[in-house]
Amino acid sequence: MNRTLSLMAITSCLAAAPVFAAQRSAPEAVPAHAPRSAQVVALVNGIELTERDLRNEMQELFPFYQVHGGRVPAKAEPEIRSKALDRLVLTELLFQEAKRRKLQVSPLAVVARMDKLRKQFRTRSEFDRAVAAQFGSEAEFQKKVLRALMVEKLWDQEVVRPSRVSEADARSHYSQNRDHYVRPESVRLQTISFQFPEKATPAERNLARTRAEEILPQAKAAQTPQAFGALAERFSTDDWRVMNGDHGWVHRGTLEPELEIAFRMKPGETSGIITSRDGFHILRVSDYRKQAQLSYTEVREKVRKSLEEERLKQRREKLEQALRRTAKIETP
């Protein structure tokens, strides 16, 4: 199996970074004889970013890179290339800002990260080949590791740590937004459906109705979700058959109007034949939950995650906008 190394493999600090369109203007001309891997794809405050850098970034954005012979499919390439270039520019801006702030990374941290990456390879020679192919030399790779760790340190300082949510913050958010944490009235629903085409003929509708009538006695006799599900898997003609007709917990107001009858059924009850615009249906309700206010304990992790994602988004947008505002970014 081919293994690869890239900046995104070296550091995951930009995993949550948004992609913004770079400011685009024409760079200095690239000599026609320049090797493709050395061709400049962007200038960021005068620093050249090359085709090799861009290809490494594209590889991370398209996880099936190796499967497709080391390239992105032609249809996807413009979009992947654009996103990769934006991420590449952002990473360079972060690195330049880290240098401006004189952020320090321990040599031991660089060695530790390189050792960690080596362990992803079966042999040292396999690792060396990957480094040579993607970075030219181990010395260049070491520079990229140092660069990535500096970016990671800045990202942690400016985005990750300030976005952390305290217990007090989470509780306060819950208290102020209790109406956002209500479990809707819902039923656990299974269906057996006999569909007909959108512009069905009377004969097609009659055939579907006949099939529903044939199966209804067996559905009524099914005493368990498993027995009803076996019938759904065998006879139903919609996509839910592969799930034994099980829709899971369904909230009131999310079903077709004709199927809302499920909320008037008791747990364990099976309906008669119900007609909708898509076909004929037999419903079984296996459980019911009324609307209820969820406690803070029940939604604690959801609250914390939601707040943290919101803060991360705000912090990363603010940081990137500040960096781009004063930067000179040139792309072909």
BELTAWO-V604800 format. One record per helix or strand. SS is the DSSP state (h for helix, s for strand). FROM is the first residue (numbers start at 1). TO is the last residue. Records with the same first field share a line. If there is no record, write none. Layout:
SS = FROM-TO, FROM-TO
This chain:
h = 7-10, 36-38, 51-61, 74-100, 107-118, 124-135, 138-163, 167-176, 178-180, 202-221, 225-235, 239-243, 257-264, 296-325
s = 40-44, 47-50, 182-183, 186-195, 246-251, 269-275, 279-289, 292-293, 329-331
